[in-house]
Amino acid sequence: MKLYRPFSLVMLVVFLIVGILFLTAPAGVLGFFNSLSAGIGLAPTPTQVSYFYLGLVVAYMALVSTLAFLMFRHPSNHYFPLLLAVGKLSSSVLSLMLFILVQRSLICLTNFLVDGAIGAAALLFAVGIRRLSR
């Protein structure tokens, strides 16, 4: 559990940076992944951004940033990492489904792996905190 607070702080910073990037340069983020896709045989993702979905993405990043902040401030509360795990694992599974069923794009594969890892770590922390509180 020594790594819990540093994990929370790093996630807070990363989520804030990613949220700002999505808000200020959504086509740039997609373009970056598209520039890597061709080299590994994956399809490019359309870079046209719907502002409705952009609003949802930025709101999600605000929510996970808040959860990471609450995890850092209240390390004995197992509900915060559990909620983060639900969000990140849901995002991971959806990204995998999109990768398999819609388009084999690097951004979907990357999100599956990254959000899956974050979600799994958050779930492990939630279980660990819960066990320690008993």
N, C-alpha and C positions, 0 to 999 in steps of 0.2 A: 504494500500500500504506500510505500515511500514515493513511488512515481506518480501517484494520483494527482496531487496538486500541480506538479510540473506539467503533466499531461493536460490537465484542465487549462492551465495558462497558455500552453502552446496551441491548443485547440482554439481558445478564444482569439488569439492573434491571427491564426490561420483563417478562421471563419470570417473575421472582420476584413482581412485582406482580400479573400476570395469574393466576399459580398461587394466590396468596393470595386473590384475588377469587373464583376458581372454587371454592376450598375453603370460604370463609366466606359467600359470597353467590351461589351458582350460579343461583338463580331470579331474583335481581336483575340479573345479567348478561344472562340471556335476556330478562327483562322490559324492560331498557333497549333492546335491539335490536328487540323487539316494538313498543315505543312509536314507533320510527322507521319500522317496516315499512309500516304502513298509509298513511303519507304518500307513499310511493313505489310503492304497488301490490303489495307483496310479502306473502306469507302469514306470520302469526305462528308462532313456534316454540312447541311445548308447553313449559311451564315446570316441569312435574313432573320431578324429577331422580332418576335411578336411582343409588343410592350405589355400586354396582359400577362404573358408567361414570365417576362422579365420581372414584373412586379411580384409575382408569386415566388420566383427564385430568390430575389433580394429579401423578401419577407421571411422566407425559410432560413436564409443565412442569418438574419437578425434573431430568429428564434433559437437556432443552435448556438449562436454567440452568447445569447442570454443564458442558455443552459450551461455552457462552459463557464461563464462567469459565476453562476450560482454554485456549480461544482467546486470551483476554486474557493469561494467564500464560505461554503457550508460543506466541508468534506465528510461530515458524518451522515449526511442525508443521502440515502441510496436511491431515492426517487429521481433525482436530477440525472445521474448517469443512465438510469433505466430509460428515462424519456429520450435522452440523446441516442441511446442504442436503438430504440424503436424507430426514430426518424432516420438514422443513418442506415440501419439494416433494411428498412422499407425502400429507401433511395437506391441501395445496392441491388436489391432484388428486382426493382423496376428497371434499373439500368441494364441488368442482365437480360431481362425479358425483351427490352427494346433492341439490345444487341442481337439476340437470337431471332426474334420475330419480325423486326422492322428493317434494321440496317446494321451491318457489321462496321461500326465506327469506333475509332480510338477513344473518343470522349466517353462513349457509353461503357466501353471495357474498362477504361481508367476509373470512372466513377464507381463501377461495380467493385473493383479491387480496393480503392481508397476508402470509400464509404463502408464497405464490408469490414475492412480492418479497423476503422474507427469505431464502428458499431460493435464489433466483437470485443474490442478493448473496453469500451464503455460498459458493455454487459458484464464482462469479467470484474470490472471495478464495482459495479452495482452489487453483484453477488458477494464479492469480498467484503464490502462495507456492511452489507446485511448480516453476514456471518459474524463479523466483529461486534456488531451491536447486540447480539443475542447473549 
